[in-house]
Amino acid sequence: MHNLIGRHVRVHLYTVAGTTIGTIQGRVADVAARVEVAPGMKKDLVYVVDIDVPDSDTPYLSSSGGENEGWFAIQDLEVVESEDQFRWFTN
């Protein structure tokens, strides 16, 4: 997991019901293994900074009020080689 630190990533965002609502991009600054995110549910997390919200002038706000940074599940990440990487398709 530590090999993700410093890497540029795309984070896929979902509603609580599991519907895709979009993506954001940023850089991984920290990692945390097996964090309890709900009773009995542990996930590996990454802390993403310098978040860029495509096609928006509004900054990303995390649930804790942080601007352009936040914790995300590793399972929702995609490592990208550059910020300008073209996407052929999305899920």
C-alpha positions in Angstrom: 0.0 0.0 0.0 2.8 2.4 0.8 3.8 2.3 -2.9 0.7 4.5 -3.6 2.1 7.5 -1.7 2.9 10.3 -4.1 1.0 8.6 -7.0 -1.6 10.5 -9.0 -5.0 8.7 -8.7 -8.5 8.9 -9.9 -11.2 8.2 -7.2 -14.5 6.8 -8.2 -17.3 8.3 -6.0 -20.5 6.4 -5.2 -23.8 7.1 -3.3 -24.6 5.0 -0.3 -26.8 2.9 -2.5 -23.8 2.2 -4.8 -24.7 4.4 -7.8 -21.7 6.0 -9.4 -21.8 9.8 -9.1 -18.5 10.8 -10.7 -14.7 10.9 -10.3 -12.1 13.2 -8.8 -8.4 13.2 -9.1 -5.6 13.9 -6.7 -2.3 12.7 -5.2 -2.0 10.1 -2.4 -0.4 11.6 0.7 -0.9 8.8 3.3 -2.3 5.3 3.7 -4.0 3.5 6.6 -4.6 -0.3 6.7 -7.7 -2.0 8.1 -9.5 1.1 9.3 -12.9 0.3 10.9 -15.4 2.4 8.7 -18.5 0.8 10.2 -19.1 -1.7 12.9 -17.5 -4.9 11.8 -16.3 -3.4 8.4 -12.6 -2.6 7.9 -11.1 -1.1 4.8 -7.7 0.0 3.6 -7.8 3.8 3.1 -5.7 6.4 1.3 -5.6 10.2 2.1 -5.8 12.1 -1.2 -4.7 15.7 -1.5 -4.7 18.3 -4.2 -8.1 17.1 -5.4 -9.3 18.3 -8.7 -13.0 18.1 -9.5 -13.3 17.9 -13.3 -15.5 20.5 -15.0 -16.2 22.3 -11.8 -15.3 25.6 -10.2 -16.5 24.3 -6.8 -13.8 22.7 -4.6 -14.2 19.1 -3.2 -15.4 19.2 0.4 -14.9 16.0 2.5 -17.4 14.9 5.0 -15.2 16.4 7.8 -15.2 19.8 6.0 -11.7 19.5 4.5 -11.3 21.3 1.2 -9.7 19.4 -1.7 -8.5 16.5 0.5 -10.0 13.4 2.1 -9.8 9.7 3.0 -11.0 7.2 0.4 -11.2 3.4 0.2 -8.4 1.9 -1.8 -10.9 -0.2 -3.7 -12.3 3.0 -5.3 -8.9 4.1 -6.7 -7.4 4.0 -10.1 -3.7 5.0 -10.5 -3.2 7.3 -13.5 0.1 8.2 -15.1 -0.8 11.8 -15.7 -3.6 14.3 -15.0 -4.4 14.5 -18.7 -4.8 10.7 -19.3 -7.6 10.1 -21.7 -10.4 7.8 -20.6 -11.8 5.3 -23.2 -14.7 4.2 -21.0 -16.0 4.3 -17.5 -18.2 1.9 -15.5 
